[in-house]
Amino acid sequence: MILPVTYVPVLILLIASLFCLGAWINTFKAAGAKWRFELFAIDFSIGGLLVVLIAAFTLGTLGSDLAFSDRMLVAGRTAQALAIIAGAVFNLGNMLLLAAVGLIGISTAFPLTIGFALVISSFFHFNPANLAFLIPGVVVMLACLVFEIRSARLREAAVLASKKDTQPVTAGQAGGSAASAPAAGQAKTAPLRKAKTLLSPKRKAPQRSVRGVVVALIGGLAMGFFVPALQNCVPGDLGLGAYAGMLLFGIGVLVSTIIYNFYFLNITIEGGPLKFGAYFRGNLRQHLLGFGGGAVCLGGLLAAALGSDAPPSVDVPRILDILLPLLSVPLAFLFGATVWKEFAAPSRVKISLVAGLCLFLCGLGLFAVGFTR
């Protein structure tokens, strides 16, 4: 089994995890809005399992250390079950993150989901030595969540208002010159109709943003539990190690995707019910993007696991093990803002998004220091 044993390879692995974990979501966006997250997740899980399977049977069997199959025997069945469960828990959070991205965008969904996951995971690390960092970290991260929720609501309200503003113009153009008098009458009553619509509790756009926020937070709740589960079965001389641990993790992702989709395809978060046969109606590009997204994401998780599982003789600060993979969230934020034009919004939305990101970075710093104590 090949493991990094010097400073530079460990640092390269952690930096690679940063880019992989921040970039994979672009494959979901590139697949298009018509390719639902439930279907993307099937390809995602297959691509992820393939990359960890190849890594296990190549890098995991070479070198002088124990092969990944030997590490499975050393660790035992309890550790194996924990790794599979961790994959299933992660996959639930990740599928909900995909749903949230479809509803409220990358720049809002990622800080919401991962920020709440950090809040949840912090409860597994509380001790008298780190309370001074973790308690402020929780407060700052909760403030970040408030700004991200506000940005989602403001964005959807702005979209709704813009649609209502353009509706009278369209009616006037359709009627032509002969309908100019009725159009003028409609224009006079348009402000009243607009005000009534904005005050109506049945607005679909804000309901969509609320749905996205709730889904993102539930996804963060799930993701807050998968890291502690992995930490109990992967590291150490009697642990599974990165290759065996991530292989079982990938199996948990694939099996749970099929199970979860019995629910998500029938009781949908967005859109009507689907059958599993809809997966086979996707085109080659959509399937390849799903395979690539899973391969990049689980490849990034494998790189992070290898960096964290480096021998103690490698003098890499523990704080880098935490910070570098989680800095993928600002990277994903930048992709959403630049590549996918999510900053094409009113200034209030931009201010809330930037304020939420700044608070996320501050909270992340506090958590990173607290987790290392």
N, C-alpha and C positions, 0 to 999 in steps of 0.2 A: 504494500500500500504506500503510495507516494504522498508525503505530507510536506508542507513548507517548514523548513527548519532554520531559516535566517530571516532577518528583518525585512529585506526588500521583497521577497516573494509574498510574505504575509501582507505587507502594505499594498502590493499590487492586487492581491485577491480582494482585500477590503474595498479598494477603489473600484475594482471591477463589479463588486456587488452593488456599490452605489449606482453606477451607470445602468446596470441590468435592471435593478429594482425600480429605478426611476423611468426607464425607457419602455418597458414592456407594454404599458398601457396604451401606447401609440398604436399598437397592432389592433387593439379593440376598436379604437376610434376610426382607424383606416378601414376596418371591415364594413363600416357603414351602419347607419341607424336601423336599417331593415334587418340586419343580422343580430338577432336578440342575444342577450347575454347568456341565456340558458344553453343556446346552441354553440356559442363561442366557447363556453366553459368545457364542452366535451372535447373539442380540439385542444384546448389549453391543457387539459389533464393528460391527454395522450402525448402531446409534445413534451410536457414536463417530465413524465415518466420515462420517455425515451432518452432524454438527455442524462438523467441520473442513472439510468440503466447502463448506458454506454460508459459513463464515467466510472461506475462501480466495477464493470468487467474489464476495464483497461487500467486506468490509474489506480483503482482500488485493489488490483491483484498484483501490481508490480512493486518492486522495491523490497527492502529487507524487513519491513514491519509486517505485522499480521495482515493477511488479506481480509477483505470486507466480510467474507463468509465465516472466517474464523472469529472475527469480532462479534458476529451475531451469536455464535455459540458461547463465547465468553460472557456476553451481556445477559443472555437468558431471554425467556419468553415474555417476562413482564416488561422489559425494556423494548422488545419488539412491538408488543401491543401498544405501549405508550407512543411510539413513533408513528404507528398507523393512526392512532386516535388524534395525535397532533396534526397529521395531514388532513384528516377529516374536519377538524375544528378550523384549521387555517382555511380550508376550501370553502367552508360556509361563510366565513368573513370575506373571503376574496370574491365569491359570487355576489354577495350583497354589495361589495365595493363596486363591482362591474355594473350592477343595477343602478347604484347611486351615480356613477359617472354618466350613465345614459340619461339620468333625470336632471342632475344639477351641475354636471361638468367636472373635469379633472381638478381644476384649481380650487373647487369647494369640497369635493368628495374626499380627496386624499388627506388634506389636513384634518377634516372631520373624523374620518375613520381611524387613521393612524394616531391622531391626537388622543381620541377616546381610548384606543387600545393601550397607549402609554399610561393613561390615568388608571386603567384597570390593572395593568401589569405592575404598577407601582405598589399596589397593596400586597404583593408577594415579596417586596423588598424592604418593607418598613422595619427599622430597628432604631434604637436610641442614637446610633452614630450618624444616621443620615436624615433624621427628621427635619433638620434645618434646611435641607435641600429639597426633599421630596414634597413636603407640605406646600412651600411656595411654588414648586413645579406643578402640582395639581391645580392650584389657584390660577396660575398663569395659563395653563393649558385649557382650563374651563373658560377663561376669558377669550382665548383663541376660538373655542367652539362657538361662543356667543357671536363673535364677529363673522364667522363663516356662515352660521345660520342666517344672520341678518343679510349677508350678501346674497344668499340664495333667494330669500324672500324679495329683496329689492330688485334682483334681476328679473324674476318672474312677473313682478308687478309692472316693471318697465316694459316687458314684452307685451303684456296685456294692454297697457295704455297705448302703445304704438299701434297695435292692431285696431283698437277702437278709433284712434285718430285717423287712420287711413280709410275706414269704412265709408264715411259720407262722400269722400272724393271718388271712390270707386262707383258708388251709386249714381253720382252726377255724370260721370263719364259714360256709363252704360246707357243712360237715358238720352243723351245727346241734347241738341239745342231745343227740341220740342218739349223736353221734360225739365227745362230750366226753372220754371216756377215751382213745381213740386220739389225739385232739388233744393231750392232756396228755403222752402218750408222745412225740409228735413234738416238742413244745416242749422236752422234756428233751434230745433228741438234736440239736436245732437248733444250739446253740453249737458242737458238734463238727463238724457238716456245714459250718457257716459258716467255721470255722477252716480246714477242709480246702479249701474253695472258694477262700478268699483266698490260700492258699499254692499253689494250682494254677497251673502255667505256661500253662494254656490259657484264662485269663480273657479274655473278649472286650473288655470295656471298656478295660483298660489297653492292649490291642493297638490299639484304636481311637485312643487318645491318642498312642501311639508312631507310628502311621501319620500322624496329623495333624502331629506335630512334624517327621518326616522330609520330608513334602510341603512344609511351610512353609519348611524350610531349603533344599530344592532350588529352590523358588520364589525365595528370597532370592539364591541363587547366580546365577540367570538375571537377576534385576533389577539385580544389581551390575554387569552388563556393558552394559545398554542406555543408561545416561547417558553413559559415555565415548564410545559410538558416536555419539550425537547431538551431543556436543560437537565431534566432528571433522567435522560436515557442516552444522550449522545456523548457528553464530555467524560473525561477520566479514563483511567486504565481499564476499568470494568464496564465502560460505556460502549455503545455501538460504534462510535466513531462517525466521521462526517459521511463517508460513502455509504455504509450500511444504513445509517440513520436516515439519510435523504432518500435512499432507495425505498425503504419502507414508508417514508413520508409520502413519496410520489404514488405508491400503491394506495395509500389512504386517500389521496386527492382524487385518483381515478375512480375508485369504488364509490366514494361518497358523492361524486358528481352524478352518477347514475341514480343513486338513491334520492338525492336532493331534487333532481329534475322531475321525479314523479310528483313532487309538490309544486315546484316552480312552473312547470309547463301546464299544470291544470289550474292552480290558484295563482294567477300571474300578478306580478308587481306592476307591469305596464303592458297593455295590449290584451288581446283575447287568448284563450287557451290554445295550446299547440299539442300536436302528437310528436312522438319521437321521429316519425318519418320526415318531419320538416328538416331534420338535420341533413338528410340526403338530397334535399333540394338546393343546398348551398352550392355556390360555384367554387372552382378550384382556388381562386384568389382568397376567398373568405376562409376556406379550410387551412390554407398555407399560413395565413396570418394568425389563425388560432394556434396552430402547431408552433409557429415561431414565438408567439407570446408566452406560451407555456414553457418552451425551452429556455427563453431568456430569463423568465422569472425564477424558475427552479434552478437554473444555472447560477443566478445571482444568490439565491439562498444557499446553494452548495458552496459557493465561494466564501460567503459570510461564515458558514459553519466551519470550513477549513481554516479560515483566518482565526476564528475564535478558539478552535481546537488545537492551535499550535502549541508545541511543548513549552514549558515554563522558561527554558533556556533562551527562547526568542524574546528579546527585550522590546516588545511592542506595548505601549501604554494601553491598559485595559479600556480606557475611555474611548480609544479609537475603534475598538471592537463594537462599541455601541453607537458612536456618532456617525461613522462613515456609512454603514448601511442605511441608517435612518435619515441621512441627508438626501436620500433618494426622493423624499417627499417634496422638498423645495425644487428638485430637478423636475419631477413630474408637474409641479405647479408651473414652472417655466415653459414646459412643453404645452400645457393647456393655454397659457397666456399668449404664446407666440405662434406655435404651429397651428393650433386649433382656434385662434382668435377669440378666446374667451374674455379678453379685456375689451372687446368691442361692446362696451356697456356704459351706462351713465357713470359720472364721476363718483357718485356715492357708492356704487358697487365696487369700483376700483379701490376706493379708500378702505372699504371694509375688507376686501380680499388681501390687500397689502398689510393692513393692520393685523389681520388674523395670521398671516405668514410670519410677520415679525414676532408676534407672541408665541407662535409655534416654535420658532428658533430659540427664543429665550427659555421656554419651558423645556425644550429638548436638552439645552445645556444644563439646566438644573437637574433633570432626570439623569443625564449621563454622569454627572458628578455624584449624585446620590446612589446610583446603582453600583458604583465602584467602591463604595465605603462599606 
